[in-house]
């Protein structure tokens, strides 16, 4: 029997999932834009039209390439495209914060070859009567002043609610383009009605703003671009619902249903709106919303905050343990603004903090009352976006070894720590 954390043996696991892939990004985007601009609204555009393209804060695969191809193709058609921030309350809901987010993603004017507008300016379009209250509907001022708008976003399951429309084009329209005031309106009625609010608010914006359509992106389980499709504005409701079903089919998941401890090397807004994807870790922590059935992770420890998150540690409250390094990287203003806007304040709560990764693991073992580390069911993840490689202890490895979707990616070995107590990750 051993109680030393350093005696833990890890098995590197490669996960193999269905992974359709877009071969030619440029051609796919060209065809997507043809679908949008060939619609009834697109026919009204004159050469030289100013076309706004939305930019959000998510870590979308090939985002810079997709965005730059979109801009170049619109320019080749004789238009004057520009990029504008459409990220709700992210970046503290301020122009400067949004600029920091887009800069970190590489969406800058010099690289995109067009203007990149980061602003908090919105226009009030209408007050919507819904569920007994009046909700103001906002839209980014740059969008309303453009001749046309193309919404560009990934479609995937949301981390806070379920519905026919979750993360995708319609949510980008309602919350992203509405910026901080739009995000406040969207979250005003609580988590239980978010799924119902998207189509109601989106209809107002589609009717009153110059949205031409959307470029939908779906990613495979390896977080690679699986589909790019142009959807004219009039077909957004029907087609996005279908693509969300497809996105759920492709979504990665952990190969086990239960673990005593999950260690996540890095969290951040570039991986998920909640820092750690709730669909992966099986935790929502939203009052009034049922927790997912699986996976069941007794404890979660998260070690780092990504630089691309710019201090926004929204979702840290999904974990049970964290480190000084992560805590010291938190911008409380950005984190609290995100949590107060959504109303999911539990997700900004700070878990237990330990000086090093080693001490965090020792505390988790103590809490689990684990006397024999060889019986520990533990999984280590790089983050919740990239699940192609994970590390598991022997009890989990024995359970999943015969699964067709997993293979051993190297020799099993003892967990290793640097002299400072940080886990040494082997790729």
C-alpha positions in Angstrom: 0.0 0.0 0.0 1.3 3.5 -0.8 0.0 6.9 -0.1 2.6 8.9 -2.0 1.3 10.9 -4.9 4.6 10.4 -6.7 3.8 6.6 -6.9 0.8 7.3 -9.3 1.3 5.6 -12.6 -0.2 7.2 -15.7 -1.1 5.6 -19.0 -1.0 8.0 -22.1 -4.2 7.4 -24.1 -4.9 8.5 -27.7 -8.6 9.0 -28.4 -9.8 8.3 -31.9 -13.2 9.7 -32.9 -15.2 10.2 -36.1 -13.4 13.1 -37.7 -14.8 14.4 -41.0 -12.6 17.2 -42.3 -12.9 20.2 -44.6 -10.1 19.7 -47.3 -10.2 23.2 -48.9 -11.0 26.0 -46.5 -10.9 28.7 -49.2 -13.2 26.9 -51.6 -15.6 26.1 -48.7 -15.8 29.7 -47.7 -16.2 30.9 -51.3 -19.2 28.5 -51.7 -20.6 29.6 -48.4 -20.5 33.3 -49.4 -22.1 32.5 -52.8 -25.0 30.8 -50.9 -25.4 33.9 -48.7 -24.9 36.6 -51.3 -27.1 34.8 -53.8 -30.1 35.1 -51.5 -32.7 37.8 -51.9 -31.0 40.2 -49.5 -27.6 39.6 -51.2 -29.0 40.6 -54.6 -29.7 44.1 -53.3 -26.0 44.7 -52.5 -24.3 47.1 -54.8 -20.5 46.9 -55.6 -18.6 48.8 -52.9 -21.0 47.9 -50.1 -19.7 47.9 -46.5 -20.2 44.5 -45.1 -19.6 43.8 -41.4 -18.3 40.4 -40.3 -18.7 39.3 -36.7 -15.7 38.4 -34.5 -16.2 36.6 -31.2 -14.0 35.4 -28.4 -14.1 31.6 -28.9 -11.1 29.3 -29.8 -12.4 28.3 -33.2 -10.1 26.0 -35.2 -8.6 27.8 -38.2 -10.3 31.0 -37.0 -7.8 33.4 -38.5 -7.7 31.6 -41.8 -11.5 31.4 -42.1 -11.8 35.1 -41.2 -9.1 36.3 -43.6 -10.5 34.2 -46.5 -13.9 35.6 -45.8 -12.5 39.2 -46.0 -10.5 38.5 -49.1 -13.3 36.9 -51.0 -15.7 39.8 -50.1 -13.0 42.2 -51.3 -12.6 40.3 -54.5 -16.3 40.7 -55.1 -15.8 44.5 -55.0 -17.1 45.1 -51.4 -15.5 46.8 -48.4 -15.7 44.3 -45.6 -14.8 45.1 -42.0 -14.7 43.1 -38.8 -16.5 44.1 -35.7 -16.5 42.7 -32.1 -19.6 40.6 -31.3 -18.8 38.9 -28.0 -21.5 40.0 -25.5 -20.0 40.7 -22.1 -16.6 39.2 -22.8 -13.6 41.5 -22.7 -15.3 43.2 -19.7 -17.9 44.5 -22.1 -15.6 47.3 -23.0 -13.9 48.3 -26.3 -10.4 48.0 -24.8 -11.1 44.5 -23.4 -12.6 43.3 -26.6 -9.5 44.6 -28.4 -7.3 42.6 -26.1 -9.4 39.5 -26.8 -9.2 39.9 -30.6 -5.5 40.8 -30.4 -4.8 37.6 -28.5 -6.6 35.6 -31.3 -4.6 37.3 -34.0 -7.6 39.2 -35.4 -5.9 42.5 -36.1 -6.2 44.9 -39.0 -2.7 44.3 -40.3 -3.2 40.6 -40.7 -6.9 40.7 -41.8 -6.3 43.5 -44.4 -9.4 45.5 -43.2 -10.7 47.6 -40.4 -11.2 45.8 -37.1 -13.7 47.7 -34.9 -13.9 47.1 -31.2 -16.6 49.1 -29.5 -19.2 49.0 -26.8 -21.6 51.1 -28.8 -25.1 49.6 -29.4 -28.5 50.9 -30.7 -31.8 50.0 -29.1 -33.9 48.3 -31.8 -37.1 47.4 -29.9 -38.5 46.3 -26.6 -39.7 42.7 -26.8 -42.7 41.5 -24.8 -41.7 38.1 -23.5 -42.8 36.0 -20.5 -44.5 38.9 -18.8 -41.6 41.4 -19.0 -40.3 43.9 -21.5 -36.8 43.1 -22.8 -34.7 45.7 -24.7 -33.1 44.3 -27.9 -29.8 45.9 -28.9 -27.5 45.7 -31.8 -23.9 46.8 -32.4 -23.9 50.3 -33.9 -21.4 49.2 -36.6 -23.8 46.5 -37.8 -26.7 48.8 -38.1 -24.6 51.3 -40.1 -23.4 48.6 -42.5 -24.9 47.7 -45.9 -24.9 44.1 -44.8 -23.7 41.8 -42.0 -22.4 38.3 -42.2 -22.4 36.4 -39.0 -19.5 33.9 -38.6 -19.5 31.4 -35.7 -19.2 27.8 -34.7 -22.3 25.8 -33.9 -21.9 23.5 -30.8 -23.7 22.6 -27.6 -23.9 25.3 -25.0 -22.3 25.0 -21.6 -25.3 26.5 -19.6 -28.6 25.5 -21.2 -30.3 23.2 -23.7 -32.6 24.0 -26.6 -33.0 23.9 -30.4 -30.5 26.7 -30.6 -27.4 26.8 -28.3 -24.0 28.2 -29.2 -24.1 29.3 -32.8 -25.1 31.9 -35.3 -28.4 32.9 -33.6 -26.8 33.3 -30.3 -24.0 35.4 -31.9 -26.8 37.6 -33.3 -28.7 38.0 -30.1 -25.9 38.1 -27.5 -22.7 38.8 -29.4 -24.0 41.6 -31.6 -26.0 42.9 -28.6 -22.7 43.3 -26.7 -23.0 43.8 -22.9 -26.5 45.3 -22.9 -27.7 42.5 -25.2 -26.1 39.9 -22.9 -27.9 41.5 -19.9 -31.2 41.3 -21.7 -30.6 37.7 -22.7 -29.8 36.5 -19.2 -32.5 38.6 -17.5 -35.0 35.8 -17.2 -32.7 33.2 -15.8 -31.1 30.0 -17.1 -34.3 28.1 -17.6 -35.5 30.4 -20.4 -32.3 31.0 -22.3 -33.1 28.4 -24.9 -36.5 30.0 -25.5 -35.0 33.5 -25.6 -32.6 32.9 -28.5 -35.3 32.5 -31.3 -37.4 35.3 -29.9 -34.6 37.8 -29.8 -33.0 36.6 -33.0 -36.2 37.2 -35.0 -36.2 40.9 -34.0 -32.6 41.3 -35.0 -33.1 39.5 -38.3 -36.1 41.7 -39.1 -34.5 45.0 -38.1 -30.8 44.7 -39.0 -29.0 44.2 -42.3 -28.0 40.6 -41.6 -27.4 38.8 -44.9 -26.8 35.3 -43.4 -24.3 33.3 -41.6 -21.2 31.2 -42.1 -21.7 28.2 -39.9 -18.7 26.2 -38.7 -19.0 22.7 -37.2 -15.9 21.0 -35.7 -15.1 17.3 -35.3 -14.2 15.6 -32.1 -10.5 16.5 -32.6 -11.5 20.2 -32.8 -10.8 20.4 -36.5 -13.0 22.1 -39.1 -15.6 19.4 -40.2 -18.0 21.7 -42.0 -18.4 25.2 -43.4 -21.7 26.2 -44.7 -23.3 29.5 -45.8 -26.9 30.0 -44.7 -29.0 32.9 -46.0 -30.8 34.8 -43.3 -34.2 33.4 -44.2 -33.0 29.8 -43.6 -31.0 30.3 -40.4 -33.7 29.0 -38.0 -34.3 25.7 -39.9 -30.7 25.0 -40.8 -29.0 25.9 -37.5 -31.3 23.5 -35.6 -30.1 20.6 -37.9 -26.5 21.6 -37.6 -26.7 21.6 -33.8 -27.8 17.9 -34.0 -24.8 17.2 -36.2 -22.4 19.0 -33.9 -23.6 17.0 -30.9 -23.0 13.8 -32.8 -19.4 14.8 -33.5 -18.7 16.2 -30.1 -15.8 14.5 -28.1 -16.3 13.0 -24.7 -14.3 11.2 -22.1 -14.1 7.4 -22.6 -15.0 6.7 -18.9 -18.2 7.6 -17.0 -16.6 8.0 -13.6 -13.4 9.2 -12.0 -12.3 10.1 -8.5 -10.2 13.0 -9.7 -9.8 15.0 -12.9 -6.8 17.3 -13.3 -7.1 19.9 -16.0 -3.8 21.6 -17.0 -5.3 24.8 -18.4 -8.7 26.5 -18.5 -9.7 29.7 -20.3 -12.2 31.5 -22.6 -10.3 30.3 -25.6 -11.3 26.7 -24.7 -14.9 27.3 -23.6 -17.1 30.2 -22.5 -17.0 28.6 -19.1 -13.3 28.1 -19.1 -13.9 24.3 -18.9 -16.6 22.9 -21.1 -19.4 21.7 -18.9 -20.4 19.1 -21.5 -17.0 17.4 -21.0 -16.7 17.6 -17.2 -20.3 16.8 -16.4 -20.9 19.9 -14.3 -23.2 22.8 -14.9 -23.5 24.5 -11.4 -26.4 26.6 -12.6 -29.3 27.0 -10.1 -32.4 25.4 -11.4 -30.6 23.3 -14.1 -30.1 19.6 -13.7 -26.5 18.3 -13.7 -25.5 16.0 -16.5 -25.7 12.2 -15.9 -22.1 11.7 -16.9 -19.2 11.9 -16.5 -19.3 11.8 -12.8 -16.1 13.4 -11.5 -15.8 13.4 -7.8 -13.2 16.2 -7.7 -11.8 18.5 -10.3 -8.5 20.4 -10.0 -7.4 23.0 -12.5 -3.8 24.3 -12.6 -3.4 27.2 -15.0 -5.3 30.0 -16.7 -4.5 30.5 -20.4 -2.9 33.8 -21.5 -5.5 34.1 -24.2 -8.2 34.3 -21.5 -6.8 37.7 -20.5 -7.5 37.1 -16.9 -11.1 36.1 -17.3 -11.4 33.0 -15.1 -15.2 32.5 -15.5 -15.8 28.9 -14.7 -13.2 28.5 -12.0 -16.1 27.7 -9.7 -16.6 24.5 -11.6 -13.4 23.2 -10.0 -12.8 22.0 -6.4 -9.1 22.8 -6.3 -6.7 25.2 -8.0 -3.2 26.7 -7.7 -1.6 30.0 -6.6 -0.5 30.4 -10.2 -4.0 30.4 -11.6 -5.4 32.5 -8.8 -2.7 35.2 -9.3 -3.6 35.3 -13.0 -7.3 36.2 -12.4 -8.6 39.6 -13.4 -11.5 39.8 -11.0 -13.1 42.6 -12.8 -13.4 40.7 -16.1 -14.3 37.5 -14.3 -17.0 39.1 -12.1 -18.4 41.1 -15.0 -18.9 37.8 -16.9 -20.5 36.1 -14.0 -22.8 39.0 -13.0 -24.0 39.4 -16.6 -24.9 35.8 -17.0 -26.2 35.5 -13.4 -24.2 32.3 -12.9 -22.2 33.7 -10.0 -21.3 30.3 -8.6 -19.0 29.8 -11.6 -16.8 32.7 -10.4 -16.4 31.3 -6.9 -12.8 30.5 -6.0 -12.1 26.9 -5.0 -9.4 25.7 -2.6 -6.0 27.2 -3.5 -2.7 25.4 -3.2 0.9 26.6 -3.8 1.8 23.9 -6.3 0.4 21.1 -8.4 1.9 18.5 -6.1 0.2 20.0 -3.0 -3.0 20.2 -4.8 -2.8 16.5 -5.7 -1.9 15.6 -2.1 -4.9 17.6 -0.8 -7.2 15.8 -3.3 -5.9 12.4 -2.1 -6.5 13.4 1.5 -10.1 14.5 0.7 -10.7 11.2 -1.1 -9.2 9.3 1.8 -7.2 7.4 -0.7 -4.8 5.0 1.0 -3.6 3.2 -2.1 -2.7 5.4 -5.1 -2.9 2.4 -7.4 -6.6 2.2 -6.8 -7.1 5.9 -7.7 -9.3 6.6 -10.7 -7.7 9.7 -12.1 -7.7 11.4 -15.5 -5.5 14.3 -16.7 -6.6 16.6 -19.5 -4.6 19.3 -21.3 -7.9 21.3 -21.4 -11.5 20.5 -22.3 -11.2 21.5 -25.9 -8.4 19.2 -27.0 -9.2 15.7 -25.9 -7.2 13.7 -28.5 -4.7 12.7 -25.8 -5.4 12.2 -22.1 -3.7 10.4 -19.2 -5.4 7.9 -16.9 -4.5 5.7 -14.0 -4.6 1.9 -14.2 -8.1 1.3 -12.9 -9.5 3.4 -15.7 -7.1 2.0 -18.3 -8.2 -1.5 -17.6 -11.8 -0.4 -18.1 -11.3 1.4 -21.4 -8.3 -0.6 -23.0 -10.5 -2.6 -25.3 -12.6 0.3 -26.6 -12.2 0.8 -30.4 -11.9 4.6 -29.9 -8.8 4.4 -27.6 -5.2 3.2 -27.9 -2.2 3.3 -25.7 0.1 6.2 -26.9 3.3 5.3 -25.1 4.8 3.7 -22.0 3.0 3.9 -18.7 5.2 5.8 -16.2 5.1 7.5 -12.8 3.7 11.0 -12.6 6.6 13.4 -12.6 7.1 16.8 -11.0 9.5 19.7 -11.5 11.6 20.8 -8.5 9.0 23.6 -8.0 6.2 21.0 -7.7 4.6 21.4 -11.2 3.4 18.4 -13.1 5.7 17.6 -16.0 3.4 16.8 -19.0 4.6 14.4 -21.7 3.1 15.0 -25.1 
